[in-house]
Amino acid sequence: MLLKQRQDLQTELDLLTTADAERLLIRSRATYYEHGEKPSRLLAHQLKCRASSRTISQVKDQSGNLVSDPVSISGIFKRFYCNLYSSESQSVSDEMLAFLQNSDLSTVNKSVSDELDAPIKIEEIFGSIKCMQSSKAPGSDGFPAEFFKKFKDKLAPLLLDVYNESLRNGRLPPTLTQASISVLLKKGKDPTACESYRPLSLLNVDFKILAKLLAIRLEAVLPQIISQEQNGFIKGRQLFFNTRTVLSTIFSAHCPSSPEVIISLDAEKAFDRVEWDYLFAVLTRFGFGERFVSWIKLLYTSPQACVITNSVRSDYFPLCRGTRQGCPLSPLLFALAIEPLSVALKSLSSFHGIIRAGVELKVSLYADDLLLYVADPICSLPSILSVLEKFSSFSGYKINLLKSECYPVNSLALTLEQSDIPFKLSPSGFRYLGINITRTLPLLFSENFAPLVSQFALDFQRWNSLPLSLIGRINIIKMNVLPRFLFLCQCIPLFLPKQFFKSLDQMVSSFLWNGRAPRLRLSLLQQFTSNGGLSLPNFLMYYWSSHIHKLTYWLNSPNLIWCKLEIQSISPYFSPTSLIYSSLPVKTSSVASNPVVLSTLKIWFQFRSHFKFISPSTRLPLLRNHLFSPATTYLTWHERGIKTMRALYKDDVFLSFSELSSKFNLPPTHLFLYLQIRHCVSSLFPNFPILPADPPWVDLLLVRPNQKSPLSNIYCMLMATESD
């Protein structure tokens, strides 16, 4: 009887579990049907190559023996990170304080310091919660960002009370300070070595909300106190600032009398080795208020972490140094921590930098990527190494000499022997911020664009087997192919012929139609959906947009280092504005000594020629105007406000000499100058003396480089022009 009852219950349970499994399968299919072709994580997961298992099968212990037991592997990783995050600094040293005191650092002013010290508002907590990324792995408490977003109205007041109470007590609740470290194997590294893995800290969201709130406050201040040479994670600064600087240095005329080298320094575990005593001293030296520094110290008071390997979670262990990767505040704090080193190196009188276009370059930083521009390295390197050694003694920053590279820039540097330099010599080039730096400009194509196109071909071949519709394939181009292509366009100022884009479009078209004959023109698919297309990216337009974006920096931010290098290399008979607003054609052979500038201008002229935008703009300058040979004599006019030809008009009519003299206080002796400029304007612009309308391409240059989505705005304008 009991057996029969048990069998009936088992049958009933089997039916319930089967029905539940069927429901989950149907739901899974529905999810795939609804989201499988949208630009989402689900589609991205389909595109990835079959990744190797996250399982760590074996690892070396301290004696070099291979260990395969999961619990033992967990213990080995725990010991490794215990050692890594153990402080090597005993206390605040006099040497550290002297180093910081002697550094010519910018400091925050009193009003900014007071704003940073202001009490936290509940509106800031709401804003911080809104900034939390969804679909991210939660911390050890298991509460994801979606939970906080859903119940933000109830949770925000509680969080505000917790944060304020913690600040008063000088300690966060234990659960907020705990992190789970997940390790990811670095590409091409030994899987049996603990140092081959990148630690990612899975922090609890309530901790990240506070860190993000402080990061939002801090990021507005950093551009004022971090020097131009450092561009990583600084608001308004871009990665291409660094790449264009290094390319201008390499391809411009070299110094014939002294060896010039570029040294790429490799820092060991840079984020993980930052000493907290040093970090807090740096914050004080920058002039941050006591309350703001107390908030930072609160985040770094008694933190703990455990390591997760093979689904085995180690015991928690204390952290005593490092800025945690995964914390919103971490990159900003690292930028502050590395700035004194940058300032100290620049101030070294015995460190001779590389001079280009009247600008001396010494250092260039992007996060932990540090470049040194060194002239006469035999004399300069001893003092550089001395500063690095002193800085390392109290900051935790440690250079790996074996992995650092030295690139000889000029012919004299190529004669250097390996014994002369404590870094690996790399005469053929080196990799920097994701691009391959080469000895000549044309080689940039073969080392960067050509491999990328080859990879596209392999990816298209692999993705062809996926059961995707036309829209799904277009989404693949948007989310996977376009970002990789745009990255190179942004970083490398290289002129590409239209034939390159025709070949790329053919490759894309073949993928979209799976090798069959196209049913719709590519130009139709590239139109926005509002115009009847499917918003397929137009690679040529994106290429032009990325380089027109650089021209807006020339016009609006000429004092940036990379802009100075490019603008000051232009011949005195020309100016950026005269070249940009000029009529076509323009002979570029004698325009500038910098090939980066010539490439950028060739791309600009390529775009204008494509749309037959030949005529000039009245925004042409009076000075350094190659279309107006007497331009050099108009300095007085320029000083009195007549800087462009457009200024010669009022109410859309060209001013008479008496009207111009009255408006700008010109002497009667300038009548001949007036007649000269009037003749020039009448020959350049039709319908004289009526002010001609600005050509349509002028609107592209009016996009502010630091406004929201400038490149996308330029692309939309170009596509509108193309459809017209």
C-alpha positions as CSV (number, residue, x, y, z in Angstrom):
1,M,0.0,0.0,0.0
2,L,2.8,2.4,0.9
3,L,4.7,1.3,-2.1
4,K,1.8,2.1,-4.4
5,Q,1.3,5.5,-2.7
6,R,5.0,6.3,-3.1
7,Q,4.9,5.3,-6.8
8,D,1.9,7.5,-7.4
9,L,3.6,10.5,-5.7
10,Q,6.8,9.9,-7.7
11,T,4.8,9.8,-10.9
12,E,3.0,13.0,-10.0
13,L,6.4,14.6,-9.2
14,D,7.8,13.5,-12.5
15,L,4.9,15.0,-14.4
16,L,5.3,18.3,-12.5
17,T,9.0,18.5,-13.2
18,T,8.5,17.5,-16.9
19,A,5.9,20.2,-17.3
20,D,8.2,22.7,-15.6
21,A,11.0,21.7,-18.0
22,E,8.7,22.1,-21.0
23,R,7.7,25.5,-19.7
24,L,11.4,26.6,-19.3
25,L,12.2,25.3,-22.8
26,I,9.4,27.2,-24.4
27,R,10.4,30.3,-22.4
28,S,14.0,29.9,-23.6
29,R,12.9,29.6,-27.2
30,A,10.7,32.7,-26.8
31,T,13.7,34.6,-25.3
32,Y,15.9,33.5,-28.1
33,Y,13.3,34.4,-30.7
34,E,12.7,37.8,-29.2
35,H,16.2,38.8,-28.3
36,G,18.5,36.5,-30.3
37,E,19.1,39.0,-33.1
38,K,19.0,42.2,-31.1
39,P,22.3,43.9,-30.3
40,S,22.5,42.3,-26.9
41,R,24.5,40.0,-24.7
42,L,22.7,37.0,-26.2
43,L,23.8,37.9,-29.7
44,A,27.3,38.7,-28.5
45,H,27.5,35.3,-26.8
46,Q,26.7,33.6,-30.2
47,L,29.5,35.6,-31.9
48,K,32.3,34.6,-29.6
49,C,34.6,31.7,-30.4
50,R,34.1,28.7,-28.2
51,A,36.0,29.9,-25.2
52,S,38.2,27.7,-23.2
53,S,36.7,26.5,-19.9
54,R,37.0,28.8,-16.9
55,T,38.2,25.8,-15.0
56,I,41.8,26.0,-13.7
57,S,43.0,22.4,-14.1
58,Q,46.4,22.9,-12.4
59,V,48.6,25.6,-11.1
60,K,52.1,25.9,-9.7
61,D,52.7,26.3,-6.0
62,Q,55.5,28.3,-4.4
63,S,57.9,25.5,-5.0
64,G,57.1,25.2,-8.7
65,N,55.2,21.9,-8.3
66,L,51.9,21.5,-10.3
67,V,48.8,21.1,-8.1
68,S,45.5,19.9,-9.5
69,D,43.3,19.5,-6.4
70,P,40.6,22.3,-6.5
71,V,40.8,23.1,-2.8
72,S,44.6,23.3,-3.0
73,I,44.4,25.5,-6.1
74,S,42.1,27.8,-4.2
75,G,44.6,28.0,-1.3
76,I,47.5,28.8,-3.7
77,F,45.6,31.7,-5.3
78,K,44.6,32.9,-1.8
79,R,48.3,33.0,-0.7
80,F,49.3,34.7,-4.0
81,Y,46.7,37.5,-3.5
82,C,47.5,37.7,0.2
83,N,51.1,38.5,-0.7
84,L,50.1,40.8,-3.6
85,Y,47.8,42.9,-1.4
86,S,50.1,43.0,1.6
87,S,51.6,46.4,2.1
88,E,55.4,46.8,1.8
89,S,55.3,50.3,3.3
90,Q,55.7,50.5,7.1
91,S,54.5,54.1,7.6
92,V,54.4,57.5,6.1
93,S,58.1,58.2,5.3
94,D,59.9,61.5,5.3
95,E,61.1,60.6,1.8
96,M,57.6,60.3,0.5
97,L,56.5,63.6,2.1
98,A,59.5,65.4,0.7
99,F,58.8,63.9,-2.8
100,L,55.2,65.1,-2.7
101,Q,56.1,68.5,-1.3
102,N,58.7,69.1,-4.0
103,S,56.3,68.1,-6.8
104,D,54.8,71.1,-8.6
105,L,51.3,69.7,-8.4
106,S,48.1,71.6,-9.2
107,T,45.7,71.8,-6.3
108,V,42.0,72.2,-5.9
109,N,40.8,75.6,-4.8
110,K,38.9,76.3,-1.7
111,S,35.5,76.4,-3.3
112,V,35.9,73.1,-5.1
113,S,37.2,71.5,-1.9
114,D,34.1,72.7,-0.1
115,E,31.9,71.3,-2.8
116,L,33.6,67.9,-2.5
117,D,33.3,68.1,1.3
118,A,29.6,68.8,1.2
119,P,27.3,66.2,2.9
120,I,25.9,63.5,0.6
121,K,22.4,64.2,-0.7
122,I,19.8,61.6,-1.4
123,E,19.6,62.9,-5.0
124,E,23.2,61.9,-5.5
125,I,22.4,58.3,-4.3
126,F,19.5,58.2,-6.8
127,G,21.9,59.3,-9.6
128,S,24.5,56.8,-8.5
129,I,22.0,54.0,-8.5
130,K,20.9,55.0,-12.0
131,C,24.5,54.8,-13.2
132,M,24.9,51.1,-12.0
133,Q,25.1,48.8,-15.0
134,S,22.5,46.1,-15.2
135,S,23.1,42.4,-16.0
136,K,26.4,42.5,-14.1
137,A,27.5,39.8,-11.6
138,P,26.6,40.8,-8.1
139,G,28.9,40.8,-5.1
140,S,29.0,38.2,-2.3
141,D,25.6,39.3,-0.9
142,G,23.8,38.3,-4.2
143,F,21.9,41.5,-4.7
144,P,22.3,42.8,-8.3
145,A,22.0,46.4,-9.5
146,E,18.5,45.7,-10.8
147,F,17.3,45.1,-7.2
148,F,18.5,48.6,-6.2
149,K,17.0,50.2,-9.2
150,K,13.6,48.5,-8.6
151,F,13.4,49.6,-5.0
152,K,15.5,52.8,-5.1
153,D,12.8,54.9,-3.4
154,K,12.9,52.6,-0.3
155,L,16.6,51.8,-0.3
156,A,18.1,55.3,-1.0
157,P,17.1,56.8,2.4
158,L,18.4,53.7,4.2
159,L,21.7,53.8,2.2
160,L,22.1,57.5,3.1
161,D,21.7,56.7,6.8
162,V,24.2,53.8,6.5
163,Y,26.8,55.9,4.7
164,N,26.6,58.8,7.2
165,E,26.6,56.5,10.2
166,S,29.7,54.7,8.8
167,L,31.5,58.0,8.2
168,R,30.9,58.9,11.9
169,N,32.1,55.5,13.1
170,G,35.1,55.4,10.6
171,R,34.1,52.0,9.4
172,L,31.6,50.4,6.9
173,P,29.6,47.4,7.8
174,P,31.6,44.2,7.2
175,T,29.4,43.0,4.3
176,L,30.1,46.3,2.4
177,T,33.8,45.8,2.5
178,Q,33.9,42.2,1.3
179,A,34.7,41.4,-2.3
180,S,34.9,38.2,-4.3
181,I,37.9,38.0,-6.6
182,S,37.2,36.2,-9.9
183,V,40.3,35.5,-12.0
184,L,40.5,35.7,-15.8
185,L,43.4,34.2,-17.7
186,K,45.3,36.9,-19.8
187,K,45.7,36.1,-23.5
188,G,48.8,34.2,-24.3
189,K,49.9,33.8,-20.7
190,D,50.9,30.6,-18.8
191,P,47.7,29.1,-17.3
192,T,49.7,27.4,-14.5
193,A,51.0,30.7,-13.1
194,C,48.9,32.8,-10.7
195,E,50.3,36.0,-12.0
196,S,48.9,35.1,-15.5
197,Y,45.4,35.8,-14.2
198,R,43.6,39.2,-14.0
199,P,41.8,39.7,-10.7
200,L,38.3,41.2,-11.0
201,S,36.7,42.2,-7.8
202,L,33.0,41.5,-7.5
203,L,31.9,44.2,-5.1
204,N,28.6,44.5,-3.4
205,V,26.3,47.0,-5.2
206,D,25.7,49.1,-2.0
207,F,29.5,49.6,-1.8
208,K,29.7,50.5,-5.5
209,I,26.9,53.0,-5.1
210,L,28.9,55.0,-2.6
211,A,32.1,54.6,-4.7
212,K,30.3,55.8,-7.8
213,L,28.8,58.8,-6.0
214,L,32.3,59.9,-4.9
215,A,33.6,59.2,-8.4
216,I,31.0,61.5,-10.0
217,R,32.2,64.3,-7.7
218,L,35.8,63.6,-8.3
219,E,35.7,63.2,-12.1
220,A,34.6,66.8,-12.5
221,V,37.7,68.0,-10.7
222,L,40.4,65.9,-12.3
223,P,40.8,67.9,-15.6
224,Q,41.8,70.9,-13.5
225,I,44.5,69.2,-11.5
226,I,45.8,66.4,-13.8
227,S,48.3,67.6,-16.4
228,Q,47.7,67.3,-20.1
229,E,50.2,64.4,-20.5
230,Q,47.8,62.1,-18.7
231,N,44.6,61.1,-20.6
232,G,43.3,57.9,-19.1
233,F,39.9,58.1,-17.4
234,I,40.0,61.9,-17.4
235,K,36.7,63.6,-18.5
236,G,37.0,65.2,-21.9
237,R,40.3,63.4,-22.8
238,Q,40.6,60.6,-25.3
239,L,42.9,57.7,-26.0
240,F,43.7,59.0,-29.4
241,F,45.4,62.1,-27.8
242,N,48.2,59.7,-26.9
243,T,48.4,57.8,-30.1
244,R,48.5,60.9,-32.3
245,T,51.2,62.4,-30.1
246,V,53.4,59.3,-30.5
247,L,52.8,59.1,-34.2
248,S,53.6,62.8,-34.7
249,T,56.8,62.3,-32.8
250,I,57.9,59.3,-34.8
251,F,57.0,60.6,-38.3
252,S,58.0,64.2,-38.0
253,A,61.5,65.4,-38.8
254,H,64.0,64.0,-36.3
255,C,66.8,65.7,-34.5
256,P,70.1,65.0,-36.4
257,S,72.5,65.7,-33.5
258,S,71.2,63.5,-30.7
259,P,69.7,59.9,-30.4
260,E,66.0,59.9,-29.7
261,V,64.1,57.0,-28.2
262,I,60.6,56.3,-26.9
263,I,60.5,54.0,-23.9
264,S,57.3,52.1,-23.1
265,L,57.4,51.1,-19.4
266,D,55.6,48.0,-18.2
267,A,54.4,48.3,-14.6
268,E,53.8,45.2,-12.6
269,K,50.2,44.9,-11.3
270,A,50.1,48.7,-11.2
271,F,46.5,49.0,-9.8
272,D,47.0,46.2,-7.3
273,R,50.2,47.6,-5.8
274,V,49.2,51.2,-4.9
275,E,50.1,51.8,-1.2
276,W,47.3,53.4,0.7
277,D,49.5,55.6,2.9
278,Y,50.9,57.1,-0.2
279,L,47.4,57.4,-1.8
280,F,46.0,59.3,1.1
281,A,49.1,61.6,1.3
282,V,48.6,62.4,-2.4
283,L,45.0,63.3,-1.9
284,T,46.0,65.7,0.9
285,R,48.8,67.2,-1.3
286,F,46.3,67.9,-4.0
287,G,44.3,69.9,-1.5
288,F,41.3,67.7,-1.1
289,G,39.3,68.5,2.1
290,E,39.4,66.4,5.2
291,R,35.8,65.2,4.8
292,F,36.3,64.0,1.2
293,V,39.6,62.2,2.1
294,S,37.7,60.6,5.0
295,W,35.1,59.2,2.6
296,I,38.0,57.6,0.5
297,K,39.6,56.3,3.7
298,L,36.3,54.8,4.7
299,L,36.2,52.7,1.5
300,Y,39.7,51.4,2.3
301,T,39.3,50.7,6.0
302,S,39.6,46.9,6.7
303,P,38.5,45.6,3.3
304,Q,38.4,41.9,2.8
305,A,38.4,39.6,-0.2
306,C,38.1,35.9,-1.1
307,V,39.2,34.2,-4.3
308,I,36.8,32.1,-6.4
309,T,38.4,29.3,-8.5
310,N,36.7,26.3,-9.9
311,S,33.6,27.2,-7.9
312,V,35.6,27.0,-4.7
313,R,35.5,30.1,-2.5
314,S,38.5,30.7,-0.3
315,D,38.4,32.1,3.2
316,Y,38.3,35.9,3.4
317,F,41.7,37.6,3.8
318,P,42.6,41.3,4.5
319,L,43.6,43.8,1.8
320,C,46.3,46.3,2.7
321,R,47.0,48.0,-0.6
322,G,45.8,48.4,-4.2
323,T,42.8,50.0,-6.0
324,R,40.3,47.3,-6.7
325,Q,39.6,46.6,-10.4
326,G,35.8,46.8,-10.6
327,C,35.4,49.8,-8.3
328,P,34.1,52.9,-10.1
329,L,36.5,55.1,-8.1
330,S,39.6,53.0,-8.7
331,P,40.8,54.4,-12.1
332,L,40.4,58.0,-10.8
333,L,42.4,57.3,-7.7
334,F,45.1,55.7,-9.8
335,A,45.3,58.8,-12.0
336,L,45.9,60.9,-8.9
337,A,48.4,58.4,-7.6
338,I,50.5,58.4,-10.8
339,E,50.4,62.1,-11.4
340,P,53.3,63.0,-9.0
341,L,55.6,60.6,-10.9
342,S,54.7,62.4,-14.2
343,V,55.4,65.8,-12.7
344,A,58.7,64.7,-11.1
345,L,59.9,63.3,-14.4
346,K,59.0,66.4,-16.4
347,S,60.8,68.6,-13.9
348,L,64.1,66.7,-14.2
349,S,66.6,69.1,-15.8
350,S,68.9,66.2,-16.7
351,F,66.0,64.5,-18.6
352,H,66.1,65.8,-22.2
353,G,62.8,65.3,-23.9
354,I,62.1,65.0,-27.7
355,I,61.3,68.4,-29.3
356,R,58.9,68.5,-32.2
357,A,57.4,71.7,-33.6
358,G,58.7,73.7,-30.7
359,V,57.1,71.4,-28.1
360,E,59.2,69.4,-25.7
361,L,57.7,66.0,-25.0
362,K,58.9,64.0,-22.0
363,V,56.0,61.8,-20.7
364,S,52.7,60.5,-21.9
365,L,50.3,58.5,-19.7
366,Y,47.1,56.5,-20.2
367,A,46.2,54.7,-17.0
368,D,49.3,52.5,-16.2
369,D,50.7,52.8,-19.7
370,L,53.7,55.2,-19.4
371,L,55.7,56.4,-22.4
372,L,59.0,58.4,-22.0
373,Y,60.2,60.6,-24.9
374,V,64.0,60.6,-24.3
375,A,66.7,62.5,-26.2
376,D,70.3,61.6,-25.5
377,P,69.3,58.5,-23.5
378,I,72.8,57.7,-22.2
379,C,72.8,61.0,-20.3
380,S,69.0,61.1,-19.5
381,L,68.4,57.6,-18.3
382,P,70.4,57.6,-15.0
383,S,68.3,60.4,-13.5
384,I,65.1,58.9,-14.9
385,L,65.8,55.5,-13.3
386,S,66.7,57.2,-10.0
387,V,63.3,58.9,-9.9
388,L,61.5,55.7,-10.7
389,E,63.4,53.9,-8.0
390,K,62.6,56.5,-5.4
391,F,58.9,56.7,-6.4
392,S,58.7,52.9,-6.2
393,S,60.1,52.8,-2.7
394,F,56.9,54.3,-1.1
395,S,54.2,54.2,-3.8
396,G,54.2,50.5,-4.7
397,Y,54.8,51.3,-8.4
398,K,57.2,48.8,-9.8
399,I,58.7,48.7,-13.3
400,N,59.4,45.4,-15.0
401,L,62.6,46.2,-16.9
402,L,62.5,42.9,-18.9
403,K,59.0,43.7,-20.3
404,S,59.6,47.4,-20.9
405,E,60.6,48.4,-24.5
406,C,62.8,51.0,-26.1
407,Y,62.0,52.2,-29.6
408,P,64.8,54.0,-31.5
409,V,63.2,57.0,-33.2
410,N,66.0,58.4,-35.4
411,S,69.0,57.0,-37.2
412,L,71.4,57.9,-34.3
413,A,69.3,55.9,-31.9
414,L,69.5,52.8,-34.2
415,T,73.2,52.7,-33.5
416,L,72.6,52.1,-29.7
417,E,73.6,48.7,-28.4
418,Q,71.5,46.6,-26.1
419,S,74.2,47.1,-23.4
420,D,73.6,50.9,-23.5
421,I,69.9,50.6,-22.6
422,P,68.4,48.7,-19.6
423,F,65.2,48.0,-21.6
424,K,64.6,45.7,-24.5
425,L,65.4,47.4,-27.9
426,S,62.5,47.1,-30.4
427,P,63.8,48.8,-33.6
428,S,60.9,47.6,-35.8
429,G,58.1,49.0,-33.6
430,F,56.0,48.2,-30.5
431,R,52.5,47.8,-29.5
432,Y,50.8,50.8,-27.7
433,L,47.2,51.1,-26.5
434,G,46.0,48.5,-28.9
435,I,47.7,49.6,-32.1
436,N,51.0,48.5,-33.6
437,I,53.5,51.4,-33.9
438,T,55.6,51.1,-37.0
439,R,58.6,52.9,-38.5
440,T,56.8,54.4,-41.5
441,L,53.3,55.7,-42.0
442,P,52.4,53.2,-44.8
443,L,53.4,50.3,-42.6
444,L,50.6,51.3,-40.2
445,F,48.1,49.9,-42.8
446,S,49.8,46.5,-43.1
447,E,50.3,46.1,-39.4
448,N,46.8,47.3,-38.3
449,F,44.1,47.7,-40.9
450,A,45.2,44.7,-43.1
451,P,45.1,42.2,-40.1
452,L,41.7,43.6,-39.0
453,V,40.2,43.1,-42.5
454,S,41.6,39.6,-42.6
455,Q,40.0,38.9,-39.1
456,F,36.7,40.3,-40.4
457,A,36.8,37.7,-43.3
458,L,37.4,34.9,-40.8
459,D,34.6,36.1,-38.5
460,F,32.2,36.4,-41.4
461,Q,33.0,32.9,-42.5
462,R,32.4,31.6,-39.0
463,W,29.2,33.6,-38.4
464,N,27.6,32.5,-41.7
465,S,26.6,29.3,-40.0
466,L,24.5,31.1,-37.5
467,P,20.7,31.0,-38.2
468,L,20.3,34.8,-38.5
469,S,18.1,37.0,-40.5
470,L,19.2,40.1,-42.4
471,I,18.4,42.3,-39.4
472,G,20.4,40.0,-37.1
473,R,23.4,40.2,-39.5
474,I,23.2,44.0,-39.6
475,N,23.2,44.1,-35.8
476,I,26.4,42.0,-35.8
477,I,28.0,44.7,-38.0
478,K,26.9,47.4,-35.6
479,M,27.9,45.8,-32.4
480,N,31.0,43.8,-33.3
481,V,32.6,44.9,-36.6
482,L,32.1,48.7,-36.5
483,P,33.6,49.3,-33.0
484,R,36.8,47.5,-34.0
485,F,37.1,49.4,-37.3
486,L,36.3,52.8,-35.6
487,F,38.9,52.2,-32.9
488,L,41.7,52.1,-35.6
489,C,40.2,55.1,-37.4
490,Q,40.1,57.1,-34.2
491,C,43.7,56.2,-33.3
492,I,45.5,56.1,-36.6
493,P,45.5,59.2,-38.9
494,L,46.0,57.2,-42.1
495,F,44.6,58.1,-45.6
496,L,42.7,55.2,-47.1
497,P,41.6,55.2,-50.7
498,K,37.9,54.7,-51.6
499,Q,38.9,51.3,-53.1
500,F,39.5,50.0,-49.6
501,F,36.0,50.8,-48.6
502,K,34.6,49.3,-51.8
503,S,36.3,46.0,-50.9
504,L,35.1,46.2,-47.3
505,D,31.5,46.9,-48.5
506,Q,31.7,43.8,-50.8
507,M,32.8,41.7,-47.9
508,V,30.0,43.0,-45.7
509,S,27.4,42.5,-48.5
510,S,28.5,38.9,-49.0
511,F,28.0,38.3,-45.3
512,L,24.6,40.0,-45.2
513,W,23.3,37.8,-48.0
514,N,25.2,34.7,-47.0
515,G,27.1,34.6,-50.3
516,R,24.0,34.9,-52.4
517,A,23.2,37.8,-54.8
518,P,22.1,40.9,-53.0
519,R,18.4,41.7,-53.1
520,L,18.8,45.3,-51.9
521,R,21.4,47.9,-52.6
522,L,23.9,48.5,-49.8
523,S,23.3,52.2,-50.1
524,L,19.6,51.6,-49.3
525,L,20.4,49.4,-46.3
526,Q,22.8,52.1,-45.0
527,Q,20.0,54.7,-44.8
528,F,18.4,55.4,-41.4
529,T,15.2,53.6,-40.6
530,S,13.4,56.9,-40.8
531,N,14.4,57.1,-44.5
532,G,13.4,53.5,-45.3
533,G,16.8,51.8,-44.6
534,L,18.1,49.5,-41.9
535,S,20.9,51.7,-40.5
536,L,23.6,49.5,-41.7
537,P,26.9,51.3,-40.9
538,N,28.5,53.2,-43.8
539,F,32.2,52.6,-43.1
540,L,33.4,55.4,-45.4
541,M,31.2,57.9,-43.7
542,Y,32.3,56.7,-40.3
543,Y,35.9,57.0,-41.4
544,W,35.4,60.6,-42.6
545,S,33.5,61.4,-39.4
546,S,36.3,60.2,-37.1
547,H,38.8,62.5,-38.9
548,I,36.5,65.5,-39.2
549,H,36.1,65.1,-35.4
550,K,39.9,65.7,-35.1
551,L,39.6,68.9,-37.2
552,T,37.1,70.3,-34.7
553,Y,39.8,69.9,-32.0
554,W,42.2,71.9,-34.2
555,L,39.6,74.7,-34.4
556,N,38.4,74.6,-30.8
557,S,41.2,73.2,-28.6
558,P,44.5,74.3,-30.3
559,N,46.4,74.2,-27.0
560,L,46.2,70.5,-26.4
561,I,49.6,68.9,-26.7
562,W,48.7,66.7,-29.8
563,C,47.0,69.7,-31.4
564,K,50.1,71.9,-30.9
565,L,52.4,69.2,-32.4
566,E,50.2,69.2,-35.5
567,I,49.2,72.8,-35.9
568,Q,52.7,74.2,-35.2
569,S,54.1,71.9,-37.9
570,I,52.0,73.7,-40.5
571,S,54.0,76.1,-42.7
572,P,53.7,79.8,-41.7
573,Y,52.2,80.6,-45.1
574,F,49.2,78.4,-44.1
575,S,47.0,78.0,-41.1
576,P,44.5,75.3,-40.0
577,T,41.5,77.5,-40.7
578,S,42.8,78.6,-44.1
579,L,43.4,75.0,-45.2
580,I,40.1,73.7,-43.8
581,Y,37.9,76.5,-45.2
582,S,39.9,76.9,-48.5
583,S,38.6,76.3,-52.0
584,L,39.8,73.1,-53.7
585,P,42.1,71.9,-54.9
586,V,44.9,72.5,-52.4
587,K,48.5,71.3,-53.0
588,T,49.5,69.6,-49.7
589,S,53.2,69.0,-50.6
590,S,54.5,72.1,-48.8
591,V,51.7,72.6,-46.3
592,A,53.3,70.9,-43.3
593,S,56.3,68.9,-42.1
594,N,54.2,66.4,-40.2
595,P,52.8,63.5,-42.2
596,V,50.0,63.1,-39.6
597,V,48.8,66.5,-40.6
598,L,49.0,65.8,-44.3
599,S,47.0,62.6,-43.9
600,T,44.3,64.4,-42.0
601,L,44.0,67.1,-44.6
602,K,44.0,64.6,-47.4
603,I,41.1,62.8,-45.8
604,W,39.3,66.2,-45.4
605,F,39.9,67.0,-49.1
606,Q,38.8,63.5,-50.1
607,F,35.5,64.0,-48.3
608,R,34.9,67.4,-49.9
609,S,35.8,66.2,-53.4
610,H,33.4,63.3,-53.0
611,F,30.5,65.6,-52.5
612,K,31.9,68.2,-54.9
613,F,32.3,70.8,-52.1
614,I,34.8,72.9,-54.0
615,S,34.0,76.5,-53.0
616,P,35.5,78.2,-49.9
617,S,33.8,79.6,-46.8
618,T,33.8,83.2,-45.6
619,R,35.3,81.9,-42.4
620,L,38.7,82.1,-44.1
621,P,41.2,84.0,-41.9
622,L,42.9,87.2,-43.0
623,L,46.2,86.1,-41.5
624,R,48.2,83.1,-42.8
625,N,45.8,82.7,-45.7
626,H,47.4,81.0,-48.7
627,L,44.6,82.3,-50.9
628,F,45.5,85.9,-50.1
629,S,49.2,86.6,-50.4
630,P,49.3,90.1,-48.6
631,A,47.7,88.4,-45.5
632,T,50.8,89.0,-43.4
633,T,50.3,92.8,-43.5
634,Y,46.8,92.6,-41.9
635,L,48.0,92.1,-38.3
636,T,46.5,95.4,-37.1
637,W,43.1,94.4,-38.6
638,H,43.4,91.0,-36.8
639,E,44.1,92.7,-33.5
640,R,41.1,95.0,-33.9
641,G,38.7,92.2,-34.5
642,I,38.7,91.6,-38.2
643,K,39.9,87.9,-38.1
644,T,37.9,86.3,-40.9
645,M,36.5,87.5,-44.2
646,R,33.0,87.0,-42.7
647,A,33.8,90.0,-40.3
648,L,33.9,92.3,-43.4
649,Y,30.1,91.9,-43.8
650,K,27.3,93.5,-41.9
651,D,23.6,92.7,-42.5
652,D,24.8,90.3,-45.2
653,V,26.4,93.1,-47.2
654,F,30.1,93.8,-47.7
655,L,31.1,96.9,-45.7
656,S,32.4,100.1,-47.3
657,F,35.7,101.4,-46.1
658,S,34.1,104.2,-44.1
659,E,31.8,101.7,-42.4
660,L,34.6,99.3,-41.7
661,S,36.8,102.1,-40.4
662,S,34.1,103.4,-38.1
663,K,33.3,99.9,-36.8
664,F,36.9,98.8,-36.2
665,N,38.7,102.1,-35.8
666,L,41.0,101.8,-38.9
667,P,43.2,104.7,-40.0
668,P,42.6,106.3,-43.4
669,T,45.9,105.0,-44.6
670,H,44.5,101.5,-44.7
671,L,42.3,102.3,-47.8
672,F,44.7,100.3,-50.0
673,L,44.5,97.3,-47.7
674,Y,40.8,97.5,-47.9
675,L,40.9,97.6,-51.7
676,Q,43.2,94.5,-51.7
677,I,40.9,92.5,-49.5
678,R,37.8,93.6,-51.3
679,H,39.3,92.4,-54.6
680,C,40.2,89.0,-53.0
681,V,36.7,88.5,-51.6
682,S,35.0,89.5,-54.8
683,S,37.1,86.9,-56.7
684,L,36.5,84.1,-54.2
685,F,32.8,84.5,-53.6
686,P,30.1,85.0,-56.2
687,N,27.2,87.5,-55.9
688,F,29.6,90.1,-54.3
689,P,28.9,92.3,-52.3
690,I,26.2,90.0,-50.9
691,L,27.3,87.6,-48.1
692,P,27.3,84.0,-49.5
693,A,25.6,81.3,-47.5
694,D,27.9,78.9,-45.7
695,P,28.6,75.7,-47.6
696,P,26.8,72.7,-46.0
697,W,30.1,71.2,-44.8
698,V,30.7,74.1,-42.4
699,D,28.1,72.7,-40.1
700,L,30.3,69.7,-39.5
701,L,33.0,71.9,-38.1
702,L,30.7,73.6,-35.8
703,V,30.2,70.4,-33.7
704,R,32.0,70.9,-30.4
705,P,34.5,68.2,-29.9
706,N,33.6,67.6,-26.2
707,Q,29.8,67.7,-26.6
708,K,27.8,64.5,-26.2
709,S,28.4,62.0,-29.1
710,P,30.2,64.4,-31.5
711,L,31.2,61.6,-33.9
712,S,27.7,60.3,-34.1
713,N,26.4,63.8,-34.8
714,I,28.9,64.3,-37.6
715,Y,28.0,60.9,-39.1
716,C,24.3,61.7,-39.1
717,M,25.1,65.0,-40.9
718,L,27.2,63.1,-43.5
719,M,24.5,60.5,-44.1
720,A,21.9,63.3,-44.5
721,T,24.2,64.9,-47.1
722,E,24.7,61.5,-48.8
723,S,21.0,60.9,-49.1
724,D,20.4,64.4,-50.5
